[in-house]
Amino acid sequence: MPFPTKTPVLLDGGTGTNLYKAGMPRGVCVEDWVAANPAAILERQAAYAQAGCDAVMAPTFGANRAALGGYGFAGRVAELNRELVALSKRAVAGRCLVAGDASLTGLFPEPFGESSFAEILELYTEQFSALRDAGADYIAAETLMGLADARMAVLAARRAGLAVTVTFTVEPHGRTLSGGGMGGCLLTLAAMGAA
């Protein structure tokens, strides 16, 4: 199934909120909990596909080595991405696309933090390669704080050979949390090939 070229693209919604309603405790590793409690995601994503969405996002939001490392699961990047994409594929049964969902790594690039661009890019590349190998149809890099992370996500998706969409968390005054203007972000990401 090709990446949708129509607009708007209808996506699933509120996965985290719905997982809490399904009994997921706060403070756990979401990816590990979903892998251990697959019915929670299968039911919801099947309902989204039945309702006619164009894509669901695999529950891989924080399935990168740095974020998983906070729970002692740094070595489970490939395993969790594979299991969670497989669950989403099973839930939608070919009725819509499955995006490999990704967000912030938890590390901040210099000069805002102590991590290098190359280090964070490698985290995204590792996860996106695992998502590609798991059969994700594209990458959905979501709720990013600024252009630096978005650029790294787009570069990593290109390395993995997958289309990528990007969403930002935006302040009421229309700027990203890192202070960037949306016009510059959109122009840069479009030039880099974001879908």
N, C-alpha and C positions, 0 to 999 in steps of 0.2 A: 504494500500500500504506500503510495508516494506521499511526501510531505504535502499538506494542504496548501494550495495556492489561493484559495478563496479567502475573503475576509468578511466578517470576523471568523476566526477559528474558535470553535466552542470547546472549552476544556472542562475537566472535572473541577471540583472546588472543595475547599475546606477539609482536606484530608486529615490534617493534624487535629482539628476540632472534632471531626467525626471519630477519629481513633480514641480520643479521650472519652467521648460518649460511649464507645464500645468497651471501655474498661481499662484502657492503657493508663497506668499510673504516671504521674508527673515525675520528671527527673530520671527516667530510664532512657536507655539507648533505644530510640524509636525503631531503628532498622532491626536490631536484635529482637525487640519485642514483637514486631510484625512477623518476622521469620518464625518465631515460636508460636504465634497466634494468627495463622493465615486467614482464618475465617473472617477476621475483622476487616481485612482489605478486600478479599474476594467478593464479599457481598456488596460493599460500597461501589467498587469499580464495575462490577457487573451491572449495577443499577445505572451508573453514569453512561455506560455503553448502550444499555437498553433505551435510555432517554435520548440518545442521538448525539452524544458529544463526539468531536473529531479526534480527541486524544485524551488519555489519562496519563498521569505522571506516576511512574513507579515510585514506591516509597523509599527512595534512595537519597533523599535530601541531604543528609549528613554522612553518607557512606564514603567519605574520603579518609585517608590514613590519619590525618591530624585530628579530625573530629571524633573518629572512632577510637583513637588513642586515649582520649579523655575517659573512656569507659573500659580501657584495657583490651580493646579489640582492633588495634592497629594492623594486625596481620590478617584480618578478615575482609579486606577490601574486595577482592575478586569474588569470594564466596557470597558475601551479603548482596553485592550488586547482581550476581547471577541468580540467586534465589528470589530476590524481590522482583526482578524483571520477569522471571518465569511465572511468579504468582500473578502479576498484572496481565501478562499474555494469556494466562489461563482464564482469568476473570473476564476479559473482553472478547475472547474467542474469535479474534479476527475482525470484530465489528468496528474497531477504531485503532488508531496508532497508540503505541506505548512510548512515552518519552522517558529517557533516563533523567530523573530529576536531580539537580545539584544546587548547592548554595555555597555560602562562605565556608572557607576551610577552618576558620577560627584563628588564622594567622593574619597579621597585618603587614603589608609591604612597606619597605622603607620609603619615605622618611617618616611615615606615620607609625610604623612598628619596627620590629627587629628582623623580619624575614625578607629575604631577597625575592625579587620578581621570579627568578629562575626556580627557587625552592617552591613557591606557591604554584607556579606553572606546572611543575613536576607532579604535585599533588592532584591537580585537575587532570593532567594527562593520564596518570595512573587510573583514576576513577573512570574517566571517559573511555579509556581503552577497555576497561572491565565491562562497562555498559555496552559498548559496541559488541564485544565478544558474547555478551549475554543476549544480544538480539534487540536492544533498544532501537527504535526507529529514528530517534533524533535526541538531542540534548536540550533540556529546558533548564537554563541557568536562571535561578529565580531569587528574588528579594535581595539583590546585590546592593552594596552600599555606595559604589562608585565605579568610575570608569576603569581604574586599574584592575580590579577583579573581573570586570566584564571583558576587558581585553584579554586577560589570561584565559578566561573560559572560552572565548571564541577561538583563540590560538590552539588550545587543547582539543577542542572539538574538531578543528581542521586537521590536527595531527591524527585524530581517531577516524577521520573520514566521515563524520556525521554532520548533518545540518544542526544549527543551534539557534534557539530563541533566547532572549535575555529580558528579564524584568528587573526593575529597580524598586527599592523602597524610597519614596520621595517625600520630602518635608512639605508642609502646607504651602510654603512659598515657592514650590516647584523645583527645588534643587535636591540632588541626592544627599544622603547622609554625610558623605565626604565633602559636600559643597559644590559639586559640579552641576552645571546647567544641563538640562535635558537635550537641548538642541545640539550641543557639542557631542554629547553621548550618542545620540541617534546618528549623527553624521559619521562619527568615527566607526561605530559598529556596522553601519550599512556599508561603509567602504571596506571593512574587514570581511564582509560576507555573511553577517548574521541574517537569519531568515526573517 
